[in-house]
Amino acid sequence: MTLPIDPTRIDPDDIGAKQTTLEMDHEEAIEHVRSVCTDAGFGVPVEFSVSELLNEKVDADRDPYHVLGACNPSVADRALDASDGKLGALMPCNIVVWEEAPGQQCVYHVSIMRIARLVGMAPDDDEMAAIIEETGEIVEETFANL
């Protein structure tokens, strides 16, 4: 299979990568990220502990790792229309929190809107650009307030 893009040439900005470190315990960080997401305009309709699932199912011995599925319904609705429904395969926008060390949590996000456009799941047009800009502003506010 040939990839539609060269992953070695992607700048983190191309995929809207954001990362920060929080100096707090894992559960406190999850609550903090959830609260900040909500204040910025994201709901968190789905979330789960990857580490608990893998540790239980395959004895993975993973350190704490949690996924918060963030969503702004009005933007998600526009993105589904703009992508003829394809972008739904990437929803929700995930923000992950993993423990790097006790009391130190990494918070990471990539833009599903940008990725969808890069791989051809969403158009490279003005409508999609506006959606990417709006979600980018929400993510910027979220990370600024973490």
C-alpha positions as CSV (number, residue, x, y, z in Angstrom):
1,M,0.0,0.0,0.0
2,T,1.3,3.4,-0.9
3,L,0.5,6.2,1.6
4,P,-1.2,9.3,0.1
5,I,1.3,11.4,2.0
6,D,4.9,11.0,3.1
7,P,4.7,10.7,7.0
8,T,8.4,11.7,7.3
9,R,7.7,15.1,5.7
10,I,4.7,16.0,7.9
11,D,5.3,19.0,10.2
12,P,3.4,18.6,13.5
13,D,1.6,21.8,12.6
14,D,0.2,20.0,9.5
15,I,-1.7,17.7,11.8
16,G,-2.5,20.2,14.5
17,A,-0.3,18.4,17.1
18,K,-0.5,19.9,20.5
19,Q,1.3,18.6,23.7
20,T,1.8,19.8,27.2
21,T,2.8,18.4,30.5
22,L,0.8,18.7,33.7
23,E,2.4,18.4,37.1
24,M,-0.4,16.5,38.9
25,D,-1.6,12.9,39.5
26,H,-3.3,11.1,36.6
27,E,-6.9,11.2,37.9
28,E,-6.6,14.9,38.7
29,A,-5.2,15.6,35.2
30,I,-8.1,13.8,33.6
31,E,-10.6,15.9,35.6
32,H,-8.6,19.0,34.8
33,V,-8.5,18.3,31.0
34,R,-12.2,17.4,31.0
35,S,-13.1,20.7,32.7
36,V,-10.9,22.8,30.5
37,C,-12.3,21.1,27.3
38,T,-15.8,21.9,28.5
39,D,-15.0,25.5,29.2
40,A,-13.4,25.9,25.8
41,G,-16.5,24.6,23.9
42,F,-15.9,20.8,23.7
43,G,-18.1,18.3,25.3
44,V,-16.6,15.0,26.3
45,P,-19.3,12.4,25.3
46,V,-17.0,9.4,25.4
47,E,-13.8,8.5,27.3
48,F,-12.0,5.4,28.4
49,S,-8.9,4.1,30.1
50,V,-6.7,2.4,27.5
51,S,-4.3,1.2,30.1
52,E,-7.1,-0.4,32.2
53,L,-8.5,-2.1,29.1
54,L,-5.2,-3.5,27.9
55,N,-3.9,-4.4,31.4
56,E,-7.1,-6.4,31.9
57,K,-7.4,-8.0,28.5
58,V,-3.8,-8.7,27.5
59,D,-1.9,-8.2,30.8
60,A,0.0,-5.3,29.2
61,D,1.3,-3.7,32.4
62,R,0.7,-0.2,31.0
63,D,1.1,3.0,32.9
64,P,-2.1,5.1,33.2
65,Y,-3.3,6.2,29.7
66,H,-6.7,7.8,29.2
67,V,-8.6,9.0,26.1
68,L,-11.1,11.8,26.3
69,G,-13.3,12.0,23.2
70,A,-14.0,15.7,22.8
71,C,-16.7,17.1,20.5
72,N,-18.2,20.4,19.6
73,P,-21.6,19.3,18.1
74,S,-22.1,22.3,15.7
75,V,-18.6,21.9,14.2
76,A,-18.9,18.1,14.0
77,D,-22.2,18.5,12.1
78,R,-20.6,20.8,9.6
79,A,-17.6,18.5,9.2
80,L,-19.8,15.5,8.5
81,D,-21.6,17.5,5.8
82,A,-18.3,18.8,4.3
83,S,-16.8,15.3,4.1
84,D,-19.9,13.5,2.9
85,G,-20.0,11.7,6.2
86,K,-16.5,10.2,6.0
87,L,-15.0,12.3,8.8
88,G,-17.2,10.4,11.3
89,A,-14.8,7.5,11.0
90,L,-12.3,9.7,12.9
91,M,-14.7,11.2,15.5
92,P,-14.6,12.3,18.2
93,C,-11.5,14.5,18.5
94,N,-9.4,12.7,21.0
95,I,-7.2,14.2,23.7
96,V,-5.1,11.7,25.5
97,V,-3.5,11.9,28.9
98,W,-0.7,9.5,29.8
99,E,1.5,9.3,32.9
100,E,5.1,10.0,32.0
101,A,6.2,9.6,35.6
102,P,4.3,9.8,38.9
103,G,2.9,13.3,39.2
104,Q,3.7,14.1,35.6
105,Q,1.1,13.7,32.9
106,C,1.4,14.3,29.1
107,V,-1.6,15.7,27.3
108,Y,-1.6,15.2,23.6
109,H,-4.0,16.0,20.7
110,V,-3.9,15.9,16.9
111,S,-6.5,17.5,14.6
112,I,-8.8,14.9,13.0
113,M,-10.0,17.7,10.7
114,R,-6.5,18.4,9.4
115,I,-5.7,14.7,9.1
116,A,-8.9,14.1,7.2
117,R,-8.0,16.8,4.7
118,L,-4.4,15.5,4.3
119,V,-5.6,12.0,3.5
120,G,-8.4,13.0,1.2
121,M,-11.4,12.2,3.5
122,A,-12.4,15.9,3.6
123,P,-12.1,18.5,0.9
124,D,-9.4,21.1,0.7
125,D,-11.8,24.0,0.3
126,D,-12.9,27.2,2.1
127,E,-15.6,25.4,4.1
128,M,-13.2,22.8,5.5
129,A,-10.6,25.5,6.1
130,A,-13.2,27.4,8.2
131,I,-14.0,24.2,10.2
132,I,-10.3,23.6,10.8
133,E,-9.8,27.2,11.9
134,E,-12.7,27.0,14.4
135,T,-11.7,23.7,15.9
136,G,-8.1,25.0,16.0
137,E,-9.2,28.0,18.0
138,I,-11.0,25.7,20.5
139,V,-7.9,23.5,20.8
140,E,-5.7,26.5,21.3
141,E,-7.9,27.8,24.0
142,T,-7.9,24.4,25.7
143,F,-4.2,24.0,25.7
144,A,-3.6,27.7,26.7
145,N,-5.8,27.0,29.8
146,L,-4.2,23.6,30.7
